[in-house]
């Protein structure tokens, strides 16, 4: 059964340490725009940080208070909301972070990644043109020609 189970990755620690780790990683990500960490921490951070950017795009006072509660730093939240107000993520609906694999760490072979905020605008794909219908050669014409040749030969 699923009584008292929390959503998300545990990251090998108790709940309070996991929460503090995600908060710290999110602060570092928003201050530096990219950080180097393990793959599982980056995946956990992505689901923690992306709602903050969504709140920043809304820009209302309730969203600001939610972001302050999640990050714990008013100045950093003000900076994020200013970036969103300038249209940094205006054309992007989700997917505000990018995870790029680096390889294994030397000491413990943990998969290392760089997680960064995506700042470039969305490039919309050109709509595909409908393929021209292929001309299908009918075999009937070829059969008629051979029949005509046979009749002429007789």
N, C-alpha and C positions, 0 to 999 in steps of 0.2 A: 504494500500500500504506500501511498505517497503523503502521509501525514507529516506536516512540519518540514517539508523539503523546500529549499530555496532554489530559485532559478540561477543558473550561471555556473561557472567553473569555480572549484574550491581552491585551486592553486596550491595545494599541499599545506595549507595553514588553517587556523580557525577563522570564524566569520569576521571577527573584528580586524584581524590582521589582513585578511583579503580585502576588506572594505578600505582600510587605510592604504594598502598597496595600490589599489585602483585609483584612489583619490590622488596619491602622490604621482603616479604615472600620468594621470590626466593633466595635472598641473604642469608637469615637465613637458608634456606634448604641446600644450597650448602656449607655453612660454617660448619653447625652442622650435616649434613647428615640425620637428622630427626627432625621434629618439631611437636608440638601439636597445632591444630587449629580447627576451625569448619569445618563441612563436605563440605559446599558450597564453602568456601574459598579454601579448599584443592583441590576440583574438578576444580576450576578456575585456581589454581596454577599449576596443572598438565599440562594443555594445554599451560601454559606460560613457564614452565621449560623444558619440554621434547625437544622442538626444539633446545634449547641451547646445550643439550647433543649431539643431532644429528649433530649440527654444529661442536662441539668439535671432534666428530669422523672423520669429513672431515679433519679438521686441517689446512685448507688453510687460507690465510690472510683475505680474504673476510668474511669467517665464523667467524673469530676472531673479526673483526670489528663489525659484526652484534651482536655478543654476548656482546661486550663492550657497544654497544648502548642500548641493552636491560637491562643489569645489572648495568652499570655505574661504574664498579670497575675493573680496569685492572689487579690488582693482583689476584683477585678472578677468573677472566676469565683465567688467566695464569695457576692457580692451577687446574681448571676444564679441560683445554686442556691437561695438563700434565697427569692427571689421565686417560684421554681418550687415550693418546698416549701410555701409559703403558698397554693398553688393558683391562681397567676396564669393558667396555661395548662392547668389540669387537664382542662377539658372540651373542649379543642381538639386535634385530631389533625392537626398540620401547619398550614401557612398562618399562621405566627406574625408575618409581616411584611406590610405593605401598601405598595404603590407608588402614589402619586398624581401625575399629570402636572401640571406648572406652565406649560409653554410653552418656547419657545426662548430660549437665552441671547443677550444682545445682541451680544457680541463675535464669537462664532464660530458662532452659530446651533445650538449643541448643545442637544438636548432635555433640559431640567432636570426633576427629579422630587424629591419628598419621600418618603423611605422611613422607615417608622415601625414600631415594635413594636405589635402588636394586643393591647390589654389588656382590652377589653370581652368579656363572656362570649358564647358562641355562642347565637344565637337559633334554636331549632329550628322549622322550618316545620310548621304544622299539617297533618296528613294530609288529602289531598283527599277529599272525600266523593264517593261513587260517584254519577254523574249518574243522575237518575231516567229510566227508559226512556221514550222519547217515544211518545206514542200515535199510531199510524199509522192514518189513516182509510182504510178499504178502499174501493176504487172499485167493488167488486162491489155494494154496497148502492145506490150511485147508479145503476148500470146496471139493477138490479132494479126500482127505482122508475120509471125511464123506460119500461121494458118494460110494467110494470103500467099506466102512464098510456096507452101506445099501445093496449093491449088494451081498455081502458075506452073509448077514443075510437072504436074500431071497432065 
